[in-house]
Amino acid sequence: MSTELLPPVAPDVLADAVEQLSARLRKKLDAAIAGCADQASAAPDGSIEVRFGEDATVTLRPGPSGAVTQTEQAACTCLLAPRCLHRAAALGAAPLAEGQGDDPGGGEASDAGTHSEVGTGTGTGTGMAVGEAVSGAVSDTRALPAGDPPTPLTPTQIRAATALWNAAAEALSAGVTAGGAVVQAELLRAAHTARLAALPRAEAAALRVVRGLRAARERSEGQRLGDLADAFRVLLAGAALLSSGSVDAGAAGSVRRAYGQGGSLRVFGLCREPVLSATGYGGVTTHLVGSDGAGYTVSDVRPGGLARVKGAGSASVALGGAVLDHAGLARGGLRIVGATVSADGRLGAGRGVGATPLRGVDWSEEPAAALFARPVREAMAAALADGFEAETPPTALLGCDVEVIGAAGDAVVVRVAAQGPLLRLRPAHPHPELPHAANLRRIAGHPGLVLRVLGRPDLDRAATLRPLAVGPVPGATATLRLPDEWKGHADLGYDRLQGEHFPREAAGGAAAGPVPVGPDPLADAPLWRVRRLLETGVAGGRRAVAEAGRGTDTASLVTRLTRAGLGGAAHLAQALTAEAGRRPRDAFGRLTDASADSYARAWLASAVQLKAAERTLVAASWS
């Protein structure tokens, strides 16, 4: 179903339209949504008309923002309007507008009129910034002023979080198969309530789940059931904490990023990273390192998609009147006066900020050289310990010198210098029009090549690094030969490596024999069976998990997990299937407990334990 013509619709507008339908019309809503997008056409006055035969026409008139944000902006000509099926179907077929706390592209926050974000470039919506460091990563030694004492959540916020938990539990119990427009509308209603209660993080998590349900039901290209399961885990975990009242108001998140005074700074460029989100945002993030080794970022992410990504790489830097563009800043430096810095290293562009260009530093010069000085095992152990409990992987960039072994599937196998571990280099962004994958294929074709890599560890895969930039190793002969204007490194998301950039000594072609890929404790463990059970619940709902518990698969799952020393995972998986099948009824066959609360808690417990176990095994693969 193509929704290109339909304008985005605010979640509360759609929820209101579905709520006004009668029970009989709600049963017909999913079928009505399926075909109405193809009937959309643009009117001369800028509105969008959706025809339902000869009797009814729905007109959508977006506001100045380009989205339908008011109920009167959607009108139908039928006699039942506004409580009609046509109007609800047209709104349900349209894409969702961004929420107040929604993070397009992985957590962009409005700053000086731009959406700024350090994105992973994976298109999954996970955003990161250069954070606290450990030798092989960018260290963060800046000190921001202490904020106000934490304040507790208000009763209104706790009630909103409870309503969100209940709606999310019902959506999980229904699964993709039964999670149609009515279930999604209940979740959108709870998300809007969370917005009104100043819970932007919870609202954003709910909208991600609704978008995931839509994509799964439409079988959209690139949709992964595992991503939807992770979205449910994040939503349920956040709602459970907020509804318990055991956390302070800081757990609710904020709409705008908080900045503190950073004084005078001298920062030097490390690399550029393209940012492309699944929600239509695109841009660039330039990673910087301060003279004291602290990590900083300057970002420019706005609506525009791939075209915006390509243009932003050479766009001017909106920071204190600096005359550099992002390409120049990635290989240059800035002296900043009156700097404002967020807790994650984001540089603000306030009125009092002034910046003048500085000469850049090569990766072999301080402070950039310190990124590659620490052994990778020690650096990763510290980075994992620092961000182990986070929902996103460690925010620090990791640098190391490696030797290319060869290609293994879509990854490049390398060995860290000084007899370090085997690593897999995978594209930081899979989009075919970005040069990440093409550059890695060229590197894989030169076994024996030694190079310096700066990237971000992937905690969903064993010993995997997502490289953002590469450069030559000082003093090595079989290393990269980059142009002088590249200042010692190539940004893999923007620069394209050519044959003349590689030495003849490392042009030996494909490696002889199979390429060793190193141990993979995550693949060897039977945890994939737990993930399959959890994803079965997301796809088919509670009934599917109960059916799985009645067969021999559950007994086999428990046995294999127990033999592998994963007794906790086995116990929680067994409890999940038991709770899924627990449907107590009275003497007349009526359910005595129709709530999905206990089932959602059992599913969440198993999902959280699985995530922690996977993180532990991935951490072990780096040692």
Steps between C-alpha positions, in 0.01 A plus 500: 500500500655829390440798730713757319208737431346479846623761751624396846231483766540587867454193723221657707298590187507139381421368849196731525370389161522130592348560844189654343427189293235252605599141580359387164707753303818422694487145370508635144775757555804292399339395172404860425854624565656244266371653181440867566861621446475407132193724467680813622547794266631854538251785466587840345475675838770278652267265684489124454178325401430131560195364317290213631286416201251760381341569837779631719819703470741573785697825475821543699623859536845503662601798711811717460716218635385272218320267741137451599506614862137606558182295470336761274781456244349161406145513365271250326195563282297203627205534738675324792795742506699557711417163658538315172716216380628697200662774705663256745631286214655795317671616818611146582660455159711816537843494662533608860632848573801535727414517866630754747753254634552306178863456398523494122821340394589397847434780742535832328426794724421843376791736535525845345240409243656172391455140597839392624601146558784261509343210316632153465416518133331166521156634421356329803444803697772450749697821561822551688752765582866487585497439873721415788823338397740246568830512328410332177193718490439870523520597866253744647652704778280807475305605808160659461333697776298290738129521435213539742429217744291223341126546536253213537240416239161662542183293553388606151818360348465174691139460382604573141780243521257243643259559212788463255606173664146363473471597133842356419417176682179461299689569175761239590230249588331561164822478296545606141222276373233662719672835551293691248388861493285474812782359715739757357255780575486401866878516512495838325246630751729392785798657323314831470413484870869445572580806293257715694653368823852602386627146435666555159722193518205271564303667221784445255528132599126450445511662155790275401293196594200623299719564196651154543157339516395682185815396315462138609136481396581660164811282464708802415843457350773498761260428784643261762298323766800525733488880480134500599574265791774736619260795467245319717770423757607865522140623523394249766815545707467877497128496577552254786764720664297817459175348622673364811596853606843373607692729264531876495374738233829473309391155376214667314744657253486851364388662177802727475857407577654672803825689447755626749781752470817347359722807504773526238578186300748387236353212300637305203316296239506121497249402230155557350212258538188503278174478693197351324189404696207283406265793564634725224771695680849536360818691564850471636681481832861610529694336784756714679758455774599773743855593592439322832380181329127563554263401223259744333265504203349756264189382318261616233205265457172617346216361288620406155612140485787383280531822301543691823770254614708552188474878506558538873846344478632821344251744656614791716541441872239695697719573801606844613536649154768247401588511129576127477274240346464151648756358257751763610419463869552122487860571393546832676435654838322778687574732787165555671428781744196483728432140402181324611520123537239234574569207729568274200748737336269684261627851424225763506459790260379770736524873439800551726711230334794610286728276293813549289671235285816317610743274319390141520701216647591169339394178670867445583510828697362577843226515614367269226786250537390414853187334358710216362750462786313268735466123437160430346409235759550745785325780313195286419476364855491854639254618234266208564517550876418868453191445284399144579160585644408739219242414237746610232856375446790692654512854367879523474687462174769237504829525313747224418763388249405186308624266227255386233448122482229486232127501437250279678153560357419870526766558767872567484699286743796680656742427779584770751869584511730346762324160485165645587161335443336440164235760418233529234461834327146559375354803321390776735201555271360244253351748252639411153544864397731569793860384444541306827453153349695575181797628697505192721489274195809674363677461833407130514671447164842587647601234755805605695405868490551675834287799581375713784126471568267726695150369555223399734467153658184305416368331814247294308774302325809322625829693462355739242607856431311747280781711352438867430846589368833336415852631463859384448709352781807720563823333395334207320567424133193288418254768599271754335632775271248778541501840325653788691169689503341216698733586792579142597162329504206403278141544617340173389154655474612777260842429348543219248818293508656432159770266377775762527430534873627146566866387500626241256639295787144428622344426161520125532133438417276265693643314796589138437264258673213583733531822695504442877218691664585435864277366777138607519364420847171664414437270203615194693261558792138377478367847583363526147225263613388748764500782246292286265247441780482873575463588133229236468310690766548828316383352171212280615420640842431318822319216327807415291722478810244279672492267199881483502488405868272202434741331262838337554692813400481652847635189669784491251563872554520464877729199473743665258515822699559313825779291349665818372499647851220744424265390776357847550399529135347152513293583809368826355416341164309225676315755712409696186340204324317401819359851545402521132290186537344603833146609416284430811126475436192477717229234492342668197822508298562871546850631561552597862822688426507655152786737582823472302703645789651176631578376149673826408710486817606143426590592142693808615694305762614249239583775248708701748690190611564405138640845421733488800621150412566600139694807612713284729585253223580779254730659758678166537566487125725806527734335752 
